[in-house]
Protein backbone atom coordinates (compact mmCIF):
# COMPACT_ATOMS: atom_id res chain seq x y z
CA UNK A 1 0.00 0.00 0.00
CA UNK A 2 1.43 3.37 -1.01
CA UNK A 3 1.89 5.95 1.70
CA UNK A 4 2.72 9.42 0.32
CA UNK A 5 3.18 12.79 2.06
CA UNK A 6 0.29 15.21 1.77
CA UNK A 7 0.56 18.75 0.50
CA UNK A 8 -1.79 21.60 1.15
CA UNK A 9 -4.13 22.57 -1.69
CA UNK A 10 -2.02 25.63 -2.33
CA UNK A 11 1.16 23.56 -2.50
CA UNK A 12 -0.43 21.11 -4.87
CA UNK A 13 -1.67 23.87 -7.16
CA UNK A 14 1.77 25.42 -7.07
CA UNK A 15 3.29 22.15 -8.26
CA UNK A 16 5.07 21.21 -5.00
CA UNK A 17 7.05 18.00 -5.14
CA UNK A 18 8.05 15.21 -2.76
CA UNK A 19 11.64 15.92 -1.70
CA UNK A 20 12.48 12.19 -1.72
CA UNK A 21 10.89 10.85 -4.89
CA UNK A 22 10.62 14.12 -6.85
CA UNK A 23 7.00 13.23 -7.67
CA UNK A 24 4.16 15.75 -7.25
CA UNK A 25 2.66 15.80 -3.77
CA UNK A 26 -1.01 14.78 -3.75
CA UNK A 27 -3.83 16.38 -1.84
CA UNK A 28 -5.58 14.54 0.98
CA UNK A 29 -8.76 14.57 -1.06
CA UNK A 30 -7.02 12.93 -3.98
CA UNK A 31 -5.60 10.15 -1.84
CA UNK A 32 -8.91 9.58 -0.09
CA UNK A 33 -10.41 9.13 -3.52
CA UNK A 34 -8.20 6.07 -4.13
CA UNK A 35 -9.08 4.55 -0.79
CA UNK A 36 -5.88 4.85 1.25
CA UNK A 37 -6.75 7.71 3.59
CA UNK A 38 -6.11 5.53 6.65
CA UNK A 39 -2.39 5.55 5.91
CA UNK A 40 -1.81 9.16 4.92
CA UNK A 41 0.30 11.58 6.88
CA UNK A 42 -0.11 15.18 7.94
CA UNK A 43 0.79 18.07 5.71
CA UNK A 44 4.06 19.92 6.27
CA UNK A 45 2.07 22.68 7.96
CA UNK A 46 0.98 20.43 10.83
CA UNK A 47 -2.21 18.67 11.93
CA UNK A 48 -3.11 15.25 13.23
CA UNK A 49 -1.31 12.32 11.67
CA UNK A 50 -3.68 9.62 10.46
CA UNK A 51 -2.46 6.06 10.86
CA UNK A 52 0.55 7.02 12.97
CA UNK A 53 0.48 6.75 16.74
CA UNK A 54 2.15 9.70 18.38
CA UNK A 55 1.36 12.22 21.06
CA UNK A 56 0.71 15.28 18.95
CA UNK A 57 1.03 17.51 21.99
CA UNK A 58 4.49 16.18 22.77
CA UNK A 59 5.84 15.61 19.23
CA UNK A 60 5.06 18.06 16.43
CA UNK A 61 3.34 16.11 13.67
CA UNK A 62 5.05 17.59 10.66
CA UNK A 63 6.85 15.96 7.78
CA UNK A 64 10.12 17.52 8.85
CA UNK A 65 9.87 16.26 12.43
CA UNK A 66 8.88 12.81 11.22
CA UNK A 67 11.92 12.56 8.96
CA UNK A 68 14.07 13.34 11.98
CA UNK A 69 12.65 10.32 13.82
CA UNK A 70 12.21 7.56 11.25
CA UNK A 71 12.02 6.55 7.61
CA UNK A 72 9.09 4.52 6.28
CA UNK A 73 9.66 1.87 3.61
CA UNK A 74 6.13 2.57 2.36
CA UNK A 75 7.20 5.97 1.12
CA UNK A 76 9.30 4.25 -1.55
CA UNK A 77 6.91 1.46 -2.55
CA UNK A 78 5.53 1.81 -6.06
CA UNK A 79 3.63 -1.49 -6.20
CA UNK A 80 2.71 -3.32 -2.96
CA UNK A 81 1.74 -6.51 -4.75
CA UNK A 82 3.57 -9.67 -3.68
CA UNK A 83 4.31 -10.34 -7.34
CA UNK A 84 6.73 -7.38 -7.41
CA UNK A 85 10.22 -7.25 -5.92
CA UNK A 86 10.12 -4.42 -3.39
CA UNK A 87 13.81 -4.68 -2.51
CA UNK A 88 14.65 -1.25 -4.03
CA UNK A 89 12.27 0.39 -1.53
CA UNK A 90 14.08 -1.25 1.40
CA UNK A 91 17.49 -0.31 0.04
CA UNK A 92 16.43 3.30 -0.55
CA UNK A 93 14.81 3.67 2.86
CA UNK A 94 17.92 2.33 4.62
CA UNK A 95 20.18 4.59 2.54
CA UNK A 96 17.99 7.60 3.37
CA UNK A 97 18.15 6.75 7.06
CA UNK A 98 21.93 6.63 6.93
CA UNK A 99 22.15 9.85 4.98
CA UNK A 100 19.79 11.71 7.33
CA UNK A 101 21.17 10.26 10.55
CA UNK A 102 17.84 8.56 11.33
CA UNK A 103 18.02 5.38 13.40
CA UNK A 104 14.66 3.74 12.58
CA UNK A 105 13.36 2.33 9.31
CA UNK A 106 9.71 1.39 9.73
CA UNK A 107 7.66 -1.17 7.84
CA UNK A 108 3.92 -1.69 7.71
CA UNK A 109 2.27 -4.25 5.46
CA UNK A 110 3.62 -7.30 3.63
CA UNK A 111 6.24 -6.85 0.96
CA UNK A 112 8.26 -9.15 -1.25
CA UNK A 113 12.01 -8.98 -1.62
CA UNK A 114 14.25 -11.12 -3.80
CA UNK A 115 17.52 -9.72 -2.46
CA UNK A 116 19.12 -9.69 0.97
CA UNK A 117 18.32 -6.69 3.15
CA UNK A 118 21.69 -5.67 4.58
CA UNK A 119 21.47 -3.79 7.85
CA UNK A 120 24.17 -1.20 8.53
CA UNK A 121 25.39 -0.19 11.99
CA UNK A 122 23.07 1.96 14.03
CA UNK A 123 19.93 1.26 11.99
CA UNK A 124 16.80 -0.36 13.45
CA UNK A 125 14.25 -2.19 11.29
CA UNK A 126 10.90 -1.91 13.07
CA UNK A 127 7.49 -3.26 12.14
CA UNK A 128 4.06 -2.17 13.25
CA UNK A 129 3.17 -5.60 14.59
CA UNK A 130 2.95 -9.03 12.98
CA UNK A 131 1.12 -12.28 13.43
CA UNK A 132 -0.37 -15.15 11.54
CA UNK A 133 -3.70 -16.90 11.83
CA UNK A 134 -4.23 -20.53 10.92
CA UNK A 135 -7.60 -20.90 9.23
CA UNK A 136 -8.81 -24.43 8.59
CA UNK A 137 -8.89 -25.21 4.92
CA UNK A 138 -6.91 -22.09 4.05
CA UNK A 139 -3.68 -22.37 6.00
CA UNK A 140 -1.56 -19.57 7.40
CA UNK A 141 -2.87 -16.06 6.89
CA UNK A 142 -0.29 -13.35 7.52
CA UNK A 143 -1.24 -10.02 9.03
CA UNK A 144 0.78 -7.00 10.09
CA UNK A 145 4.37 -6.23 9.08
CA UNK A 146 5.96 -9.02 7.03
CA UNK A 147 8.87 -9.45 4.67
CA UNK A 148 8.24 -12.19 2.12
CA UNK A 149 11.71 -13.33 1.06
CA UNK A 150 11.80 -15.19 -2.23
CA UNK A 151 15.47 -14.76 -3.11
CA UNK A 152 18.34 -17.15 -3.69
CA UNK A 153 18.49 -19.78 -0.90
CA UNK A 154 22.25 -19.25 -0.62
CA UNK A 155 21.58 -15.76 0.73
CA UNK A 156 19.55 -14.76 3.81
CA UNK A 157 16.53 -12.50 3.95
CA UNK A 158 18.26 -10.15 6.43
CA UNK A 159 21.98 -9.92 7.10
CA UNK A 160 23.75 -8.20 9.97
CA UNK A 161 27.37 -8.53 8.97
CA UNK A 162 30.21 -6.72 10.71
CA UNK A 163 27.89 -4.22 12.40
CA UNK A 164 27.04 -2.85 15.82
CA UNK A 165 23.96 -1.47 17.51
CA UNK A 166 21.07 -2.73 15.38
CA UNK A 167 17.55 -3.67 16.40
CA UNK A 168 14.92 -5.77 14.65
CA UNK A 169 11.48 -5.53 16.26
CA UNK A 170 7.85 -6.27 15.51
CA UNK A 171 8.45 -7.96 12.17
CA UNK A 172 7.84 -11.29 10.50
CA UNK A 173 9.85 -13.03 7.79
CA UNK A 174 8.08 -15.41 5.43
CA UNK A 175 10.62 -17.63 3.64
CA UNK A 176 8.12 -19.67 1.65
CA UNK A 177 8.50 -23.43 2.09
CA UNK A 178 11.07 -25.10 4.39
CA UNK A 179 12.18 -27.26 1.47
CA UNK A 180 13.28 -24.11 -0.36
CA UNK A 181 16.11 -23.90 2.18
CA UNK A 182 16.12 -20.16 2.70
CA UNK A 183 17.70 -18.56 5.78
CA UNK A 184 15.74 -15.81 7.49
CA UNK A 185 18.45 -13.99 9.49
CA UNK A 186 22.23 -14.18 9.19
CA UNK A 187 24.47 -12.65 11.86
CA UNK A 188 28.07 -11.96 10.91
CA UNK A 189 29.92 -13.21 7.87
CA UNK A 190 33.12 -15.11 7.24
CA UNK A 191 36.16 -13.37 8.71
CA UNK A 192 34.25 -10.21 9.60
CA UNK A 193 34.60 -9.75 13.35
CA UNK A 194 33.02 -7.30 15.78
CA UNK A 195 29.34 -7.97 15.28
CA UNK A 196 27.93 -6.67 18.55
CA UNK A 197 24.95 -5.14 20.34
CA UNK A 198 22.17 -6.66 18.25
CA UNK A 199 18.58 -7.06 19.46
CA UNK A 200 15.90 -9.19 17.80
CA UNK A 201 12.58 -8.89 19.62
CA UNK A 202 8.94 -9.81 18.97
CA UNK A 203 9.63 -11.52 15.66
CA UNK A 204 8.10 -14.41 13.72
CA UNK A 205 9.87 -16.56 11.14
CA UNK A 206 7.87 -18.87 8.88
CA UNK A 207 8.97 -21.57 6.45
CA UNK A 208 12.75 -21.19 6.72
CA UNK A 209 15.38 -23.80 6.08
CA UNK A 210 17.35 -22.07 8.84
CA UNK A 211 15.72 -19.48 11.07
CA UNK A 212 18.91 -17.82 12.34
CA UNK A 213 22.45 -18.58 11.20
CA UNK A 214 25.01 -17.20 13.61
CA UNK A 215 28.56 -17.11 12.22
CA UNK A 216 30.40 -18.80 9.37
CA UNK A 217 27.93 -20.87 7.39
CA UNK A 218 30.64 -23.26 6.20
CA UNK A 219 32.26 -23.61 9.63
CA UNK A 220 35.57 -22.99 7.87
CA UNK A 221 36.64 -20.14 10.09
CA UNK A 222 34.73 -19.58 13.32
CA UNK A 223 33.59 -15.99 13.52
CA UNK A 224 35.18 -14.07 16.35
CA UNK A 225 33.53 -11.50 18.59
CA UNK A 226 29.96 -12.13 17.47
CA UNK A 227 28.85 -10.91 20.88
CA UNK A 228 26.18 -9.06 22.84
CA UNK A 229 23.26 -10.33 20.79
CA UNK A 230 19.79 -11.01 22.17
CA UNK A 231 16.84 -12.90 20.71
CA UNK A 232 13.68 -12.76 22.80
CA UNK A 233 9.90 -13.03 22.59
CA UNK A 234 9.84 -14.58 19.15
CA UNK A 235 8.37 -17.48 17.22
CA UNK A 236 9.62 -19.81 14.52
CA UNK A 237 7.08 -21.94 12.74
CA UNK A 238 7.38 -24.67 10.10
CA UNK A 239 11.16 -24.41 9.75
CA UNK A 240 13.77 -27.14 9.35
CA UNK A 241 16.38 -25.78 11.78
CA UNK A 242 15.90 -22.93 14.21
CA UNK A 243 19.20 -21.45 15.45
CA UNK A 244 22.56 -22.60 14.07
CA UNK A 245 25.36 -21.00 16.08
CA UNK A 246 28.91 -21.43 14.82
CA UNK A 247 30.82 -18.50 16.22
CA UNK A 248 33.81 -18.28 18.48
CA UNK A 249 33.12 -16.07 21.51
CA UNK A 250 29.43 -15.88 20.65
CA UNK A 251 28.85 -16.55 24.33
CA UNK A 252 29.94 -13.14 25.45
CA UNK A 253 26.91 -11.26 26.79
CA UNK A 254 24.46 -12.97 24.43
CA UNK A 255 21.06 -14.45 25.27
CA UNK A 256 18.18 -16.38 23.72
CA UNK A 257 14.95 -16.35 25.74
CA UNK A 258 11.20 -16.85 25.41
CA UNK A 259 11.29 -18.29 21.89
CA UNK A 260 8.68 -20.75 20.66
CA UNK A 261 9.77 -23.10 17.87
CA UNK A 262 6.85 -25.06 16.44
CA UNK A 263 6.73 -27.77 13.80
CA UNK A 264 10.53 -27.98 13.72
CA UNK A 265 11.64 -30.70 11.31
CA UNK A 266 15.34 -30.72 12.22
CA UNK A 267 17.08 -29.11 15.21
CA UNK A 268 15.70 -26.18 17.17
CA UNK A 269 19.12 -25.14 18.57
CA UNK A 270 22.24 -26.44 16.83
CA UNK A 271 25.57 -25.37 18.30
CA UNK A 272 28.39 -26.88 16.20
CA UNK A 273 30.93 -24.24 17.17
CA UNK A 274 32.28 -22.82 20.36
CA UNK A 275 30.48 -21.68 23.48
CA UNK A 276 27.24 -19.81 23.89
CA UNK A 277 25.36 -17.99 26.63
CA UNK A 278 22.02 -18.97 28.23
CA UNK A 279 19.01 -20.32 26.41
CA UNK A 280 16.05 -19.67 28.69
CA UNK A 281 12.32 -20.33 28.70
CA UNK A 282 12.11 -21.67 25.16
CA UNK A 283 9.80 -24.39 23.90
CA UNK A 284 9.97 -26.60 20.82
CA UNK A 285 7.49 -28.82 19.06
CA UNK A 286 9.45 -31.48 17.16
CA UNK A 287 7.94 -33.13 14.12
CA UNK A 288 10.02 -36.24 13.42
CA UNK A 289 11.78 -38.98 15.38
CA UNK A 290 15.05 -37.51 14.07
CA UNK A 291 14.25 -34.00 15.34
CA UNK A 292 16.07 -32.48 18.31
CA UNK A 293 15.63 -29.49 20.54
CA UNK A 294 19.35 -29.06 21.33
CA UNK A 295 22.36 -30.44 19.46
CA UNK A 296 25.74 -29.42 20.90
CA UNK A 297 29.25 -30.37 19.77
CA UNK A 298 32.74 -28.93 19.64
CA UNK A 299 35.71 -28.51 21.92
CA UNK A 300 35.19 -25.10 23.47
CA UNK A 301 35.59 -24.71 27.24
CA UNK A 302 32.67 -22.33 27.66
CA UNK A 303 29.78 -23.11 29.98
CA UNK A 304 26.38 -23.72 28.44
CA UNK A 305 23.12 -22.95 30.24
CA UNK A 306 19.73 -24.41 29.30
CA UNK A 307 17.06 -23.19 31.69
CA UNK A 308 13.28 -23.39 31.87
CA UNK A 309 12.93 -25.06 28.45
CA UNK A 310 10.54 -27.73 27.23
CA UNK A 311 10.29 -30.06 24.24
CA UNK A 312 7.29 -31.95 22.95
CA UNK A 313 6.27 -33.75 19.80
CA UNK A 314 7.43 -37.14 18.49
CA UNK A 315 8.20 -39.39 21.45
CA UNK A 316 11.34 -40.66 19.72
CA UNK A 317 12.76 -37.20 19.14
CA UNK A 318 15.46 -35.90 21.50
CA UNK A 319 15.58 -33.04 23.96
CA UNK A 320 19.38 -32.91 23.86
CA UNK A 321 22.37 -34.58 22.25
CA UNK A 322 25.83 -33.39 23.19
CA UNK A 323 29.19 -34.76 22.11
CA UNK A 324 31.90 -32.95 24.05
CA UNK A 325 35.67 -33.34 24.04
CA UNK A 326 36.80 -30.79 26.62
CA UNK A 327 36.59 -31.65 30.31
CA UNK A 328 36.64 -27.94 31.17
CA UNK A 329 33.22 -27.40 29.62
CA UNK A 330 30.09 -27.68 31.77
CA UNK A 331 26.49 -27.96 30.66
CA UNK A 332 24.00 -26.55 33.16
CA UNK A 333 20.45 -27.94 32.94
CA UNK A 334 18.10 -26.07 35.26
CA UNK A 335 14.32 -26.19 35.73
CA UNK A 336 13.58 -27.80 32.37
CA UNK A 337 10.60 -29.99 31.55
CA UNK A 338 12.24 -32.79 29.60
CA UNK A 339 9.85 -35.16 27.85
CA UNK A 340 12.32 -36.64 25.39
CA UNK A 341 15.65 -38.42 25.47
CA UNK A 342 18.99 -36.89 26.55
CA UNK A 343 22.23 -38.32 25.10
CA UNK A 344 25.62 -37.15 26.42
CA UNK A 345 28.83 -38.64 25.04
CA UNK A 346 32.56 -37.98 24.81
CA UNK A 347 34.08 -35.74 27.48
CA UNK A 348 31.48 -33.63 29.21
CA UNK A 349 30.35 -32.49 32.63
CA UNK A 350 26.66 -31.92 33.30
CA UNK A 351 25.13 -30.19 36.32
CA UNK A 352 21.39 -30.88 36.40
CA UNK A 353 19.18 -29.15 38.95
CA UNK A 354 15.41 -29.23 39.54
CA UNK A 355 14.49 -30.67 36.15
CA UNK A 356 11.36 -32.66 35.37
CA UNK A 357 12.79 -35.75 33.67
CA UNK A 358 10.28 -37.90 31.86
CA UNK A 359 12.53 -39.86 29.53
CA UNK A 360 15.83 -41.74 29.30
CA UNK A 361 19.17 -40.09 30.07
CA UNK A 362 22.02 -41.97 28.32
CA UNK A 363 25.61 -41.18 29.34
CA UNK A 364 28.48 -42.65 27.31
CA UNK A 365 32.21 -42.02 27.77
CA UNK A 366 34.00 -39.69 30.15
CA UNK A 367 30.73 -38.07 31.19
CA UNK A 368 30.17 -36.81 34.72
CA UNK A 369 26.53 -36.12 35.63
CA UNK A 370 25.80 -34.36 38.92
CA UNK A 371 22.10 -33.93 39.67
CA UNK A 372 20.14 -32.43 42.53
CA UNK A 373 16.41 -32.16 43.22
CA UNK A 374 15.49 -33.58 39.80
CA UNK A 375 12.02 -35.12 39.57
CA UNK A 376 12.21 -38.43 37.72
CA UNK A 377 8.68 -38.83 36.43
CA UNK A 378 8.95 -41.68 33.96
CA UNK A 379 7.20 -45.00 34.55
CA UNK A 380 8.45 -47.10 37.44
CA UNK A 381 10.40 -50.28 36.63
CA UNK A 382 11.79 -48.70 33.44
CA UNK A 383 15.33 -47.53 32.82
CA UNK A 384 15.70 -43.79 33.25
CA UNK A 385 19.48 -43.51 33.10
CA UNK A 386 22.17 -45.63 31.48
CA UNK A 387 25.94 -45.39 32.00
CA UNK A 388 28.47 -46.77 29.54
CA UNK A 389 32.24 -46.68 28.96
CA UNK A 390 33.19 -45.06 32.25
CA UNK A 391 30.35 -42.57 32.63
CA UNK A 392 29.41 -41.64 36.19
CA UNK A 393 26.33 -40.08 37.74
CA UNK A 394 25.51 -38.71 41.17
CA UNK A 395 21.91 -37.85 41.98
CA UNK A 396 20.53 -36.19 45.05
CA UNK A 397 17.12 -37.48 44.19
CA UNK A 398 14.06 -35.45 45.09
CA UNK A 399 12.29 -36.98 48.06
CA UNK A 400 8.66 -38.06 47.89
CA UNK A 401 6.47 -40.54 49.78
CA UNK A 402 8.35 -43.53 48.40
CA UNK A 403 11.71 -41.96 47.73
CA UNK A 404 12.80 -43.41 44.42
CA UNK A 405 11.76 -46.96 45.23
CA UNK A 406 10.40 -48.71 42.17
CA UNK A 407 12.69 -46.77 39.85
CA UNK A 408 15.16 -48.66 37.72
CA UNK A 409 18.60 -47.60 38.97
CA UNK A 410 21.76 -47.92 36.94
CA UNK A 411 24.94 -49.66 38.02
CA UNK A 412 27.58 -47.12 38.98
CA UNK A 413 25.04 -44.44 39.92
CA UNK A 414 25.30 -42.80 43.34
CA UNK A 415 21.97 -41.94 44.87
CA UNK A 416 20.62 -40.32 48.01
CA UNK A 417 19.39 -42.69 50.71
CA UNK A 418 17.41 -42.17 53.89
CA UNK A 419 19.05 -39.32 55.78
CA UNK A 420 18.81 -40.84 59.26
CA UNK A 421 21.38 -41.29 62.01
CA UNK A 422 23.38 -44.44 61.44
CA UNK A 423 22.36 -44.63 57.79
CA UNK A 424 24.22 -43.60 54.65
CA UNK A 425 24.19 -40.22 53.01
CA UNK A 426 24.93 -41.78 49.63
CA UNK A 427 24.73 -45.28 48.28
CA UNK A 428 26.25 -46.65 45.12
CA UNK A 429 24.20 -48.87 42.85
CA UNK A 430 26.42 -51.89 42.29
CA UNK A 431 23.83 -53.96 40.43
CA UNK A 432 21.31 -52.41 38.04
CA UNK A 433 17.64 -52.97 38.70
CA UNK A 434 14.53 -51.89 40.56
CA UNK A 435 15.17 -50.11 43.84
CA UNK A 436 13.32 -51.25 46.96
CA UNK A 437 13.49 -51.13 50.75
CA UNK A 438 14.76 -54.16 52.63
CA UNK A 439 11.83 -56.32 53.79
CA UNK A 440 10.87 -55.98 57.50
CA UNK A 441 8.79 -58.81 59.08
CA UNK A 442 5.52 -57.96 60.87
CA UNK A 443 5.53 -54.42 59.48
CA UNK A 444 2.27 -52.43 59.20
CA UNK A 445 3.76 -50.04 56.60
CA UNK A 446 3.19 -52.02 53.41
CA UNK A 447 0.59 -50.89 50.90
CA UNK A 448 -0.04 -51.52 47.17
CA UNK A 449 2.83 -50.07 45.16
CA UNK A 450 5.46 -50.45 47.90
CA UNK A 451 8.73 -52.06 46.68
CA UNK A 452 10.96 -54.37 48.73
CA UNK A 453 13.99 -56.59 48.26
CA UNK A 454 14.68 -59.65 50.45
CA UNK A 455 16.78 -59.13 53.57
CA UNK A 456 19.24 -61.48 51.89
CA UNK A 457 19.27 -60.20 48.31
CA UNK A 458 18.44 -62.81 45.68
CA UNK A 459 18.70 -60.52 42.66
CA UNK A 460 14.97 -59.72 42.42
CA UNK A 461 12.66 -56.89 43.54
CA UNK A 462 9.03 -57.27 44.66
CA UNK A 463 6.03 -54.95 44.62
CA UNK A 464 3.18 -55.06 47.12
CA UNK A 465 -0.07 -55.80 45.28
CA UNK A 466 -2.45 -56.19 48.23
CA UNK A 467 -2.37 -55.31 51.92
CA UNK A 468 -5.16 -55.63 54.51
CA UNK A 469 -3.06 -55.73 57.67
CA UNK A 470 0.39 -56.62 58.99
CA UNK A 471 3.01 -58.51 57.02
CA UNK A 472 4.10 -61.80 58.50
CA UNK A 473 7.48 -63.47 58.60
CA UNK A 474 9.78 -63.14 55.65
CA UNK A 475 8.52 -65.56 52.98
CA UNK A 476 10.34 -67.77 50.56
CA UNK A 477 10.66 -65.35 47.70
CA UNK A 478 9.78 -66.60 44.18
CA UNK A 479 12.32 -65.88 41.43
CA UNK A 480 9.95 -66.07 38.48
CA UNK A 481 8.90 -62.65 37.21
CA UNK A 482 5.15 -62.28 37.74
CA UNK A 483 4.92 -64.90 40.52
CA UNK A 484 3.34 -63.79 43.83
CA UNK A 485 3.81 -64.67 47.49
CA UNK A 486 1.73 -63.80 50.57
CA UNK A 487 2.98 -63.21 54.09
CA UNK A 488 0.47 -62.32 56.75
CA UNK A 489 -2.05 -59.93 55.19
CA UNK A 490 0.34 -58.66 52.50
CA UNK A 491 0.95 -60.01 48.98
CA UNK A 492 4.07 -59.28 46.92
CA UNK A 493 4.75 -59.94 43.23
CA UNK A 494 8.16 -60.51 41.65
CA UNK A 495 8.84 -57.62 39.25
CA UNK A 496 12.34 -58.29 37.93
CA UNK A 497 15.99 -57.61 38.67
CA UNK A 498 16.76 -55.72 41.85
CA UNK A 499 19.19 -52.88 42.34
CA UNK A 500 21.79 -53.64 44.98
CA UNK A 501 23.05 -50.61 46.88
CA UNK A 502 26.17 -50.29 48.95
CA UNK A 503 26.67 -47.51 51.48
CA UNK A 504 29.34 -44.90 50.83
CA UNK A 505 29.26 -42.24 53.53
CA UNK A 506 27.91 -43.01 56.99
CA UNK A 507 25.94 -40.25 58.73
CA UNK A 508 27.40 -39.31 62.08
CA UNK A 509 25.14 -39.56 65.12
C-alpha positions, -999 to 999 in steps of 0.1 A, spaced: 0 0 0 14 34 -10 19 59 17 27 94 3 32 128 21 3 152 18 6 187 5 -18 216 12 -41 226 -17 -20 256 -23 12 236 -25 -4 211 -49 -17 239 -72 18 254 -71 33 222 -83 51 212 -50 71 180 -51 81 152 -28 116 159 -17 125 122 -17 109 109 -49 106 141 -68 70 132 -77 42 157 -72 27 158 -38 -10 148 -38 -38 164 -18 -56 145 10 -88 146 -11 -70 129 -40 -56 102 -18 -89 96 -1 -104 91 -35 -82 61 -41 -91 45 -8 -59 49 13 -67 77 36 -61 55 66 -24 55 59 -18 92 49 3 116 69 -1 152 79 8 181 57 41 199 63 21 227 80 10 204 108 -22 187 119 -31 153 132 -13 123 117 -37 96 105 -25 61 109 6 70 130 5 67 167 21 97 184 14 122 211 7 153 190 10 175 220 45 162 228 58 156 192 51 181 164 33 161 137 51 176 107 68 160 78 101 175 89 99 163 124 89 128 112 119 126 90 141 133 120 127 103 138 122 76 112 120 66 76 91 45 63 97 19 36 61 26 24 72 60 11 93 43 -16 69 15 -25 55 18 -61 36 -15 -62 27 -33 -30 17 -65 -48 36 -97 -37 43 -103 -73 67 -74 -74 102 -73 -59 101 -44 -34 138 -47 -25 146 -13 -40 123 4 -15 141 -13 14 175 -3 0 164 33 -6 148 37 29 179 23 46 202 46 25 180 76 34 182 67 71 219 66 69 222 98 50 198 117 73 212 103 106 178 86 113 180 54 134 147 37 126 134 23 93 97 14 97 77 -12 78 39 -17 77 23 -42 55 36 -73 36 62 -68 10 83 -91 -12 120 -90 -16 142 -111 -38 175 -97 -25 191 -97 10 183 -67 32 217 -57 46 215 -38 79 242 -12 85 254 -2 120 231 20 140 199 13 120 168 -4 135 142 -22 113 109 -19 131 75 -33 121 41 -22 132 32 -56 146 30 -90 130 11 -123 134 -4 -152 115 -37 -169 118 -42 -205 109 -76 -209 92 -88 -244 86 -89 -252 49 -69 -221 40 -37 -224 60 -16 -196 74 -29 -161 69 -3 -133 75 -12 -100 90 8 -70 101 44 -62 91 60 -90 70 89 -94 47 82 -122 21 117 -133 11 118 -152 -22 155 -148 -31 183 -172 -37 185 -198 -9 222 -193 -6 216 -158 7 195 -148 38 165 -125 40 183 -102 64 220 -99 71 238 -82 100 274 -85 90 302 -67 107 279 -42 124 270 -29 158 240 -15 175 211 -27 154 175 -37 164 149 -58 146 115 -55 163 79 -63 155 84 -80 122 78 -113 105 99 -130 78 81 -154 54 106 -176 36 81 -197 16 85 -234 21 111 -251 44 122 -273 15 133 -241 -4 161 -239 22 161 -202 27 177 -186 58 157 -158 75 184 -140 95 222 -142 92 245 -126 119 281 -120 109 299 -132 79 331 -151 72 362 -134 87 343 -102 96 346 -97 134 330 -73 158 293 -80 153 279 -67 186 250 -51 203 222 -67 182 186 -71 195 159 -92 178 126 -89 196 89 -98 190 96 -115 157 81 -144 137 99 -166 111 79 -189 89 90 -216 65 128 -212 67 154 -238 61 173 -221 88 157 -195 111 189 -178 123 225 -186 112 250 -172 136 286 -171 122 304 -188 94 279 -209 74 306 -233 62 323 -236 96 356 -230 79 366 -201 101 347 -196 133 336 -160 135 352 -141 164 335 -115 186 300 -121 175 289 -109 209 262 -91 228 233 -103 208 198 -110 222 168 -129 207 137 -128 228 99 -130 226 98 -146 191 84 -175 172 96 -198 145 71 -219 127 74 -247 101 112 -244 98 138 -271 93 164 -258 118 159 -229 142 192 -214 155 226 -226 141 254 -210 161 289 -214 148 308 -185 162 338 -183 185 331 -161 215 294 -159 206 289 -165 243 299 -131 254 269 -113 268 245 -130 244 211 -144 253 182 -164 237 150 -164 257 112 -168 254 113 -183 219 87 -208 207 98 -231 179 69 -251 164 67 -278 138 105 -280 137 116 -307 113 153 -307 122 171 -291 152 157 -262 172 191 -251 186 222 -264 168 256 -254 183 284 -269 162 309 -242 172 323 -228 204 305 -217 235 272 -198 239 254 -180 266 220 -190 282 190 -203 264 161 -197 287 123 -203 287 121 -217 252 98 -244 239 100 -266 208 75 -288 191 94 -315 172 79 -331 141 100 -362 134 118 -390 154 151 -375 141 142 -340 153 161 -325 183 156 -295 205 194 -291 213 224 -304 195 257 -294 209 292 -304 198 327 -289 196 357 -285 219 352 -251 235 356 -247 272 327 -223 277 298 -231 300 264 -237 284 231 -229 302 197 -244 293 171 -232 317 133 -234 319 129 -251 285 105 -277 272 103 -301 242 73 -320 230 63 -338 198 74 -371 185 82 -394 215 113 -407 197 128 -372 191 155 -359 215 156 -330 240 194 -329 239 224 -346 223 258 -334 232 292 -348 221 319 -330 240 357 -333 240 368 -308 266 366 -317 303 366 -279 312 332 -274 296 301 -277 318 265 -280 307 240 -266 332 205 -279 329 181 -261 353 143 -262 357 136 -278 324 106 -300 315 122 -328 296 99 -352 279 123 -366 254 157 -384 255 190 -369 265 222 -383 251 256 -372 264 288 -386 250 326 -380 248 341 -357 275 315 -336 292 304 -325 326 267 -319 333 251 -302 363 214 -309 364 192 -291 389 154 -292 395 145 -307 362 114 -327 354 128 -357 337 103 -379 319 125 -399 295 158 -417 293 192 -401 301 220 -420 283 256 -412 293 285 -427 273 322 -420 278 340 -397 301 307 -381 312 302 -368 347 265 -361 356 258 -344 389 221 -339 397 201 -324 425 164 -322 432 155 -336 398 120 -351 396 122 -384 377 87 -388 364 90 -417 340 72 -450 345 85 -471 374 104 -503 366 118 -487 334 153 -475 328 157 -438 332 195 -435 331 222 -456 315 259 -454 320 285 -468 295 322 -467 290 332 -451 322 304 -426 326 294 -416 362 263 -401 377 255 -387 412 219 -378 420 205 -362 451 171 -375 442 141 -355 451 123 -370 481 87 -381 479 65 -405 498 84 -435 484 117 -420 477 128 -434 444 118 -470 452 104 -487 422 127 -468 399 152 -487 377 186 -476 390 218 -479 369 249 -497 380 276 -471 390 250 -444 399 253 -428 433 220 -419 449 206 -403 480 194 -427 507 174 -422 539 191 -393 558 188 -408 593 214 -413 620 234 -444 614 224 -446 578 242 -436 546 242 -402 530 249 -418 496 247 -453 483 263 -467 451 242 -489 428 264 -519 423 238 -540 404 213 -524 380 176 -530 387 145 -519 406 152 -501 438 133 -512 470 135 -511 508 148 -542 526 118 -563 538 109 -560 575 88 -588 591 55 -580 609 55 -544 595 23 -524 592 38 -500 566 32 -520 534 6 -509 509 0 -515 472 28 -501 452 55 -505 479 87 -521 467 110 -544 487 140 -566 483 147 -596 504 168 -591 536 192 -615 519 193 -602 483 184 -628 457 187 -605 427 150 -597 424 127 -569 435 90 -573 447 60 -550 446 32 -551 471 -1 -558 453 -25 -562 482 -24 -553 519 -52 -556 545 -31 -557 577 4 -566 590 30 -585 570 41 -618 585 75 -635 586 98 -631 557 85 -656 530 103 -678 506 107 -653 477 98 -666 442 123 -659 414 100 -661 385 89 -627 372 51 -623 377 49 -649 405 33 -638 438 38 -647 475 17 -638 506 30 -632 541 5 -623 567 -21 -599 552 3 -587 525 10 -600 490 41 -593 469 47 -599 432 82 -605 417 88 -576 393 123 -583 379 160 -576 387 168 -557 419 192 -529 423 218 -536 450 231 -506 469 262 -503 490 267 -475 515 293 -449 508 293 -422 535 279 -430 570 259 -403 587 274 -393 621 251 -396 651 
